[in-house]
Amino acid sequence: MLMSASVCLALNVYFEARSENIDGQLAVAEVTLNRVADKSFPNNVCDVVWDKGQFSWTNDGKSDRPREAQAWATAKAIAEHTLKQQENELLQDDVLFYHATYCNPYWSKDFYLTGRIGSHLFYSRSKPLGNS
């Protein structure tokens, strides 16, 4: 079944950040689109979302069908909004990674922490501006 970019992005927002506030969900959407624009990742939303090993929900063996109607409606609205924007609202364009604060993934030491929004920490490959 083919999915639109909007549906793929909404699914990623829903499963990665539905418990976050709007900024937290928007930041996850922005990271997804930052990856689309980065030559190291696939060049479309659905391929980024379903890229093997990138997002835990895509290979956790659980249903990928949203079950919380209000959270799904919010994720869809955020996806539509983010896809229409010409530039990021919250994150720099080079922020490509994040993880929940309760995790300590092995890869995080290889990147630069750029900030925290809700319960997610965000990372880029380059040192954030203003940090020495």
C-alpha positions as CSV (number, residue, x, y, z in Angstrom):
1,M,0.0,0.0,0.0
2,L,1.4,3.4,-1.0
3,M,1.2,6.1,1.5
4,S,1.5,9.9,1.0
5,A,4.2,11.9,2.6
6,S,1.7,13.5,4.9
7,V,0.5,10.1,6.2
8,C,4.1,8.8,6.7
9,L,5.1,12.0,8.5
10,A,1.9,11.9,10.7
11,L,2.6,8.2,11.6
12,N,6.2,9.1,12.7
13,V,4.9,12.1,14.8
14,Y,2.2,9.9,16.3
15,F,4.4,7.0,17.3
16,E,7.5,9.0,18.2
17,A,6.0,11.9,20.0
18,R,2.2,11.7,20.6
19,S,2.7,12.2,24.3
20,E,4.7,15.4,23.8
21,N,3.4,19.0,23.5
22,I,2.9,20.6,20.1
23,D,6.5,21.8,20.0
24,G,7.8,18.4,20.8
25,Q,5.8,16.8,18.0
26,L,6.7,19.6,15.6
27,A,10.4,19.0,16.4
28,V,10.1,15.3,15.5
29,A,8.5,16.3,12.2
30,E,11.2,18.8,11.5
31,V,13.9,16.2,12.1
32,T,12.2,13.8,9.7
33,L,12.1,16.5,7.0
34,N,15.7,17.5,7.8
35,R,16.7,14.0,6.9
36,V,14.8,14.1,3.6
37,A,16.9,17.2,2.7
38,D,20.2,15.5,3.8
39,K,22.1,13.5,1.2
40,S,22.9,10.8,3.8
41,F,19.2,9.8,4.0
42,P,16.6,8.8,1.5
43,N,15.1,11.7,-0.4
44,N,11.4,11.3,0.4
45,V,9.4,11.3,3.7
46,C,8.1,7.7,3.5
47,D,11.5,6.2,2.7
48,V,13.1,8.2,5.6
49,V,10.4,7.0,8.0
50,W,10.6,3.4,7.0
51,D,14.4,3.4,6.6
52,K,15.6,0.3,8.5
53,G,16.6,0.8,12.0
54,Q,15.9,4.6,12.2
55,F,12.7,4.7,14.2
56,S,11.9,1.9,16.7
57,W,8.2,1.9,16.1
58,T,8.7,0.8,12.4
59,N,10.1,-2.6,13.4
60,D,8.8,-3.3,16.9
61,G,6.3,-5.9,15.8
62,K,3.3,-3.9,17.1
63,S,0.5,-2.5,15.0
64,D,1.3,0.6,13.0
65,R,-2.4,1.7,13.2
66,P,-3.1,4.8,15.4
67,R,-5.5,4.0,18.1
68,E,-5.9,7.4,19.9
69,A,-8.2,9.5,17.7
70,Q,-7.3,12.9,19.2
71,A,-3.5,12.2,19.1
72,W,-3.8,11.0,15.5
73,A,-5.7,14.1,14.5
74,T,-3.0,16.3,16.1
75,A,-0.2,14.3,14.3
76,K,-1.9,14.7,11.0
77,A,-2.3,18.5,11.5
78,I,1.3,18.8,12.5
79,A,2.4,16.8,9.4
80,E,0.4,19.0,7.1
81,H,1.7,22.1,8.7
82,T,5.3,21.0,8.6
83,L,5.1,19.9,5.0
84,K,3.8,23.4,4.0
85,Q,6.5,25.3,5.8
86,Q,9.4,26.7,3.8
87,E,11.8,26.5,6.8
88,N,12.0,25.0,10.3
89,E,10.3,26.8,13.1
90,L,12.2,25.2,16.1
91,L,15.3,23.4,14.9
92,Q,18.3,24.2,12.7
93,D,18.3,22.4,9.4
94,D,21.2,20.1,10.4
95,V,19.4,18.6,13.4
96,L,19.0,15.0,12.2
97,F,18.8,12.9,15.4
98,Y,16.9,12.7,18.6
99,H,16.1,10.3,21.4
100,A,14.0,10.2,24.5
101,T,15.6,11.5,27.7
102,Y,15.2,8.1,29.4
103,C,17.5,6.5,26.7
104,N,21.2,6.6,26.3
105,P,21.9,5.4,22.8
106,Y,25.4,4.4,21.8
107,W,25.4,6.9,18.8
108,S,24.6,10.0,20.9
109,K,28.3,10.5,21.8
110,D,29.1,10.9,18.1
111,F,26.9,14.0,17.6
112,Y,26.4,17.4,19.1
113,L,23.5,18.0,21.5
114,T,21.6,21.0,20.3
115,G,18.8,21.1,22.8
116,R,15.9,19.5,24.5
117,I,12.2,19.8,23.8
118,G,9.9,18.0,26.1
119,S,11.3,14.5,26.7
120,H,13.5,14.4,23.6
121,L,17.1,15.5,23.1
122,F,18.1,16.7,19.7
123,Y,21.5,16.3,17.9
124,S,23.3,17.5,14.8
125,R,26.6,16.5,13.2
126,S,28.0,20.0,13.7
127,K,28.6,22.0,16.8
128,P,25.7,24.4,17.5
129,L,26.3,28.1,16.9
130,G,27.5,29.9,20.0
131,N,29.0,26.9,21.7
132,S,32.8,26.7,22.0
